[in-house]
Amino acid sequence: TLTGLVGLAMIVLNLVVGRMCFKSSPTSITAQVDRLFCLQVFTYDGLMGIYNCSIAIASVALEVRGDYCRFDGEWRSSPYCSVLGVIFSVSSHGSLAAIAVMSILRCLVCTQTIR
């Protein structure tokens, strides 16, 4: 499914970006902060890729089992669904927090240079 392909692409691309972040050795404070943000985005987007792949696998598994409506309650009350919900929440909220902090820092840097 498309969700699985997107998840797989997210994982592969994040591994490339993560490798670049880990291999870099920043010397300035700004470069160190940028590396930290890169690692945060790598982590949260990687989690979202894992979530997308897992949802695609679960979707195929439920389709193979037959009538989704019959297994809906069982799936939603399973620990697998709960774990995927936690992964989704951590990934989404972590990405939003990282973007908010990046925006605030960039705004502060811009306003400090204007003064």
N, C-alpha and C positions, 0 to 999 in steps of 0.2 A: 504494500500500500504506500501511498504518498507520505503518510506520517512516518513510516519506518525509514523511507529513503531520506527524508529530511533529518530525522534523528541520526541516521548513520553519517550523513554529510556533516552534521553539527559535531559529532564526535571526532571524525577525521580532521576537519578543519581546526577544531580546538586543540587537537594533539599537535598539529603543526604550529599553531600560535603558542601553545604552552611550551613546546620545545624551544622556540625562539626566545621566550621570556626567561626560561631557566638557563639558557646558554649565555644570555647577556650579562655583562658585569658593569652596571652603571657606576659612574664615578661621582656625578653631581647629585645633589639632593633632589632636583627636579626629575632626573632620570630614574632615581630610586623610587620616587613616588609613582611615576608613570609605570614602572615595572610592577609595583604592588597592585596598581589598578588593572594592569594586564593580567596578572595572576588571578585576581578576583573575577574578572570577566571570564577567563578561561575556566575557572572552577564552576561558576554558576551556569554558564552555557553548556559545559560538559554534562552537568547534572540534567539540564533540560534535554539534551540529546539522549541520555540514558532513559529519561522518562518517555520521550517520544518513541524510542525503539521498543520499550517495554509495553507501552499502550498498543502499539501495532501488533506485537506478539500476542498480547491478551485478546485483541480483537480477532485475530485469525483463529486463536484457540477457541474462542466462544462461537465463531462462525462454523468451525469444524464440528463442534459438539451439537450443533443444530439450532433450535429455536432460542434466540437470545433472551426473549422475554421470560422463558422458563428458568434461565440461569442468572437473570439480572440480580435478584436479591442475594443469591449466594455469592456472586462476584463482589457486589458492593459491600458486603459484610465480611469479606475475606481479609486476612492480614496483608495480602499482596496489594489490594486496592488501597488500603490504609498507608502502606509504605510508599506507594507511588504518589499518593496525595501529599505526603510529607515532602518527598523529593520535589514535587511541583511547587509547593509553597516556599520551600527554602530557596529554590532556584529563582523563582519569580521575585520574591521579596529581597533576596540578596542582590539580584541585578538592579532592581529599582533603587536600593540603598546605595549601591556603588555609583550608579549614574547620578543620584542626587548629590553625593559627596563630591564627585568629579565636577559637577556643575557649580556647586558652591565654591570650591577651590578655584576654579577658572574665573569665576566672577570676582572673587577677592583679588586674584592676581591682576585682573584687568583694571579694577578700580584703584588698586595701589599704584599701578604704573601711571595712571592718569593724574594722580595727585602729585 
